[in-house]
């Protein structure tokens, strides 16, 4: 969400966060109307930003970007452990 706020929302436009659950799959999606595509980068030890996508790749079971006519959606999939299915 931080990238959507900092880089993906031109003045006067909004962003959208969506969370869906389907069986054992949780999908988190952030859509913005900005140009560009997010990229993982390396941050120095003293930098306070730039690690979000690195963390996403490490924690999510799958992730990607869907391009739209205006903007893009960055999505993440998390697979629930069988004992957690239906716990919500």
Secondary structure, 3 states (H helix, E strand, C coil): CHHHHHHCCCCCCCCEEEEEEECCEEEEEEEECCCCCCCCCCCCCCCCCCCHHHHHHHHCCEEEEEECCCCEEEEEEEECCHHHCCCC
